[in-house]
């Protein structure tokens, strides 16, 4: 992303730093607005996802690439999977998706999600 933006007159304004949480919220709203417009998701699903501890939207603006090589490293990091399938499991008794995280993947978070994911396990 660029480090700033244009005003209505077309002048670029550089921003020295960003509020990551605000950017993540704005990005999530734009993505959900697009999905709602295309009728690919419902308001109820949006509300559920936004209520999750980890909604899947995050921003980290502290890393700044100074060279093309550094930018390539950031690119490779960004395209890696953010969710390890090895850490996912299904608690069929409770109907919850479980994700193990933390040191040695010992902590488990249980989430409602089968209806949202529409996955047939």
Beta strands, then each sheet from edge to edge (+ up, - down):
strand 1: 4-6
strand 2: 12-14
strand 3: 88-91
strand 4: 96-101
strand 5: 107-111
sheet 1: 1+ 2-
sheet 2: 3+ 4- 5+
end
